[in-house]
Amino acid sequence: MNKSTEGSKLSILCYGRFFDDTPGGIQTHTLHLMRSLQDEVDFVHAVTSRNSQGSALRAARRIPVIRTASWNVDGTLALSPGLAAQTCRLHGKRKFDLVHLHFPDPMSHLASMMLPSRIPRVISWHADIVRQKTMRLFYAPFLKHALQRAAAIVVATPSHVSSSPVLASLSSDDRIKIVPYGFDHSQFSEPAPETEVIAAKYPGRRIFAAGRHVSYKGFDVLIKAVAKMPSDVNLLLGGNGPLTDHLRELAYGLGVGRRVHFLGFVPDQLLPAHYQACHVFCLPSVTSAEAFGIVQVEAMASGKPVVSTRLNNGVDFVNEHGKTGLTVQPGDPVALAAALLDLLNDGAKARMMGAAGQVKAANEYSAGKMADKMLKIYRSAAGSKVG
């Protein structure tokens, strides 16, 4: 029986970037994707560790996650020679029908080359390589080859194609499929009991932001913006990373150390309450390494307006200026402060944009729609012939 037919269950090796308590966008998306399709697909999730310790665990109910020890280069890139050997062992046991890669991630791409070329590849394109310019030049031929041979190239928005120098030349290629990231919104739209506790702990007007504390997130710009705002405005900053100490020093150096609250890692069960307790959510990223911003959709699902930066990619596509929130030029603390204050000072506008965002999140970014589209792509790819 051909596994590409309706009702058959596929065996898929899905590569991700990390899987731990410091979740980034790719980790969050892959987890939502695998959970939404685990009744139709047998996934194995292969990732690198952020350190020299490997492990095996499970995500959701039945999804094995294999982490290989690695050398962490800069917090976003990990080198793991063991991932290639693990790939061979996994295929020997499972005989995968399909490989799902999430780019940019040269390590998992190179590891996947250990598999027979006849196994179709689906590539989810999250962003171009931005920071590692030397590696990008060396890696470019391998990347081009991978795209040429892919059965499907999946992007979350049309802007992922138009904003990418790599994908722009493939804009008319029918292998490019648009599948918006989706997840279960109920935990964000239903009232969270901890919301009032958070509001009482941080009185005044609250801005919430969350993500890994790395340079492209622009949290330093957001802290500078808070320093230009009235003393009743508080920033609740979730996450951690290599720049956490620097950001804390910056806040105290600007005299807003008591108004910038470093929350550390916020567990999934407490995220809805933090979104619901804020008045405005902010995504202040400064480079196109931020290509979508799942946190924006989570904030919208919670009924909150978003202030983000104009990166001319999927970030702008998600948060529509003047409709679901406001956008400003990246790296400009004055403009960022003005946009945030606009919504903090105008409750009616903030509520209107929050309501519009909630509708958009429900209509465009549901787990069901994502699952249906991805399953069709998987089945079509598995039935394709790879030369």
FITI-438925 format. One line per field, with one value per residue (C-alpha): x negated, y, z negated. Coordinates in steps of 0.2 Angstrom, whole numbers. Each point is the difference from the previous one (the first is absolute). Example, Ala and Ser with C-alpha at 12.3 -4.5 7.8 and 13.67 -1.06 7.14 Angstrom:
REM residues 2
c1: (-62|-6) $
c2: (-22|17) $
c3: (-39|3) $
This chain:
REM residues 387
c1: (0|-7|-1|4|18|14|0|-17|-13|-16|-17|-9|-16|2|-16|2|-11|-2|14|-2|6|-6|12|-2|12|-5|1|17|6|-6|8|17|-2|-5|14|13|-4|-6|16|-4|-19|-14|-12|-18|-7|-19|-8|-17|-3|-6|-15|-10|14|11|17|16|17|18|10|19|6|-9|-14|-18|-12|-19|-12|-18|-15|-7|-12|11|-8|10|16|9|-12|-6|-12|4|-9|10|16|-6|-4|17|9|-7|5|18|2|-6|14|14|-3|7|12|-4|-12|6|-14|2|-12|-11|-9|-15|-4|16|-1|-17|5|15|-12|-4|17|3|4|16|8|10|-4|12|-8|8|-8|0|-13|-16|-17|-4|-14|-12|-6|-16|10|14|-13|-7|18|8|-3|7|15|3|-1|12|13|-2|4|13|17|8|-6|12|1|12|4|-2|-12|-12|-3|0|-12|-13|-14|-1|19|4|-6|12|15|9|-5|15|-10|2|14|7|5|3|-6|14|4|14|6|11|-13|-3|18|7|-2|-16|2|-17|3|6|-15|-12|9|0|-19|-4|12|1|0|-9|-9|-4|-14|-8|-13|-18|-12|-10|-5|13|14|-3|4|-13|10|15|-8|-6|18|6|-13|10|17|9|-5|17|-5|-8|-8|2|-14|1|-13|-19|-16|-18|5|10|-13|-4|19|2|-16|8|16|-8|-12|15|8|14|-6|15|12|-8|5|-10|11|-11|7|19|8|13|14|-4|-2|19|1|-15|7|17|-7|-9|7|-11|-12|-16|-11|-15|-11|-13|-5|9|-6|17|11|17|1|12|1|9|14|1|2|13|9|0|9|-15|-6|-18|-14|-13|-14|1|-11|8|3|13|-1|9|12|6|2|9|-4|15|11|-7|-13|-14|-17|-15|-18|-12|-13|9|4|9|12|3|4|12|9|1|6|13|9|-3|8|15|9|13|-12|-10|16|6|-17|-1|18|-6|-15|10|11|-15|-9|16|3|-18|-11|10|-8|13|-3|-19|2|11|-11|-16|8|4|-18|-7|10|-3|-19|-1|8|-12|-15|-17|-14) $
c2: (0|17|11|15|-5|6|-8|-7|4|7|-2|17|6|18|10|15|13|-5|-6|6|13|15|-2|10|2|-16|-10|6|-2|-18|-5|7|-9|-17|1|5|-15|-14|-10|0|0|-10|14|-2|17|2|15|6|4|17|-8|-16|-11|-10|-7|-9|5|2|15|-1|-18|-11|11|-6|15|-5|13|-1|8|15|15|16|13|16|-5|-3|-11|-17|-12|-19|-13|-13|6|-8|-17|1|3|-16|-10|7|-4|-17|-3|10|1|17|5|18|13|17|13|17|13|9|-15|-6|-13|-10|3|-8|-14|-4|-2|-17|-6|-8|13|-9|6|16|15|14|16|13|16|11|13|3|-1|18|1|-14|8|-11|-16|6|2|-17|-8|8|-14|-13|11|2|-19|-3|12|-7|-18|4|-8|16|16|6|18|8|16|7|12|-14|-2|18|6|-15|3|-19|-4|15|-9|-14|10|-8|-18|-10|-10|16|-3|13|-7|12|-5|-6|-6|-3|18|-6|2|18|6|-8|11|-6|0|7|16|10|-6|7|16|3|-4|12|15|14|-3|-16|-4|-19|-6|-18|-9|-6|14|1|15|-1|1|18|0|13|12|-4|4|16|4|-4|13|13|-4|5|-7|-11|-10|-17|-12|-19|-9|-18|-12|-1|-2|6|19|-1|7|14|4|1|12|10|2|6|11|9|2|-12|-16|0|1|-13|-17|-15|-15|-13|-15|1|-17|-4|-1|18|8|3|10|11|4|4|10|12|15|-1|-14|5|-9|12|-11|9|-12|-11|-15|3|-6|-3|2|-14|11|13|-13|-6|18|3|-16|8|15|12|13|-2|12|-7|5|2|-13|-2|-19|-11|10|15|-13|-6|17|11|18|10|-16|-12|12|12|-2|11|0|-12|6|17|1|17|-7|-16|10|11|-15|-8|15|3|-16|1|18|-5|-15|0|-1|-14|-10|2|-6|-14|-6|1|-10|-14|-2|-1|-13|-11|1|-1|-9|-15|-17|-9|10|-2|-19|-2|9|-9|-17|3|6|-15|-13|9|0|-18|-5|10|-8|6|-3) $
c3: (0|5|-16|9|1|-12|-16|0|-14|5|-9|0|-7|-5|-4|-12|-8|-18|-12|-18|-12|11|14|16|14|10|-16|-4|18|2|-17|6|17|-7|-14|13|11|-12|4|19|0|-10|-3|-7|-5|2|-8|-6|-19|-5|-9|-1|-7|11|-5|5|-5|6|6|-3|-1|12|9|-3|-1|2|-5|5|-10|9|-1|-2|11|-4|-8|17|9|-6|7|-3|10|-9|8|16|-8|-9|16|7|-15|0|18|-2|-13|8|18|2|14|-1|-7|-7|-1|-8|7|-4|-9|10|-13|2|19|0|-11|11|15|-8|5|17|13|5|-16|4|-10|-5|-5|-12|4|-16|4|10|-8|-6|-13|5|17|2|-3|12|14|-3|-2|15|12|-12|-3|19|3|-15|7|18|-6|-13|3|-8|-8|-13|-6|-13|10|18|-8|-4|19|5|-14|3|13|0|3|11|16|-4|-3|15|-5|-4|-13|-11|-12|-12|-17|-14|-17|-10|-18|-12|-6|-14|-14|6|3|-16|-16|-10|-19|-3|10|-15|-10|13|2|-19|-1|14|-2|13|19|6|16|2|11|1|9|-1|-5|15|11|14|-12|-4|-18|-3|11|-10|-16|7|5|-18|-6|10|-7|-16|-16|-1|15|-4|12|-4|10|1|6|-3|10|2|-1|-16|-11|13|1|-19|-1|14|-9|-16|9|8|-17|4|-9|-11|14|11|-7|5|-1|6|9|-1|0|13|-13|-5|17|2|-16|4|17|-8|-14|12|9|15|7|9|12|3|11|10|14|12|-10|-8|14|-7|-19|-7|-16|10|4|-18|-6|14|-6|-17|6|-1|12|6|3|12|12|19|6|17|-3|-9|-15|9|8|-17|-9|12|-4|-5|-1|-13|-7|5|9|-1|8|-9|-11|-4|-19|2|13|-10|-16|10|7|-16|-9|14|-5|-19|1|11|-8|13|14|-9|-3|18|7|-13|6|18|-4|-9|15|12|-11|-1|19|7|-13|-6|-4|11|15|-1|-3|15|12|-7|1|19|3|-9|10|16|-4|-5|16|11|8|-4|12) $
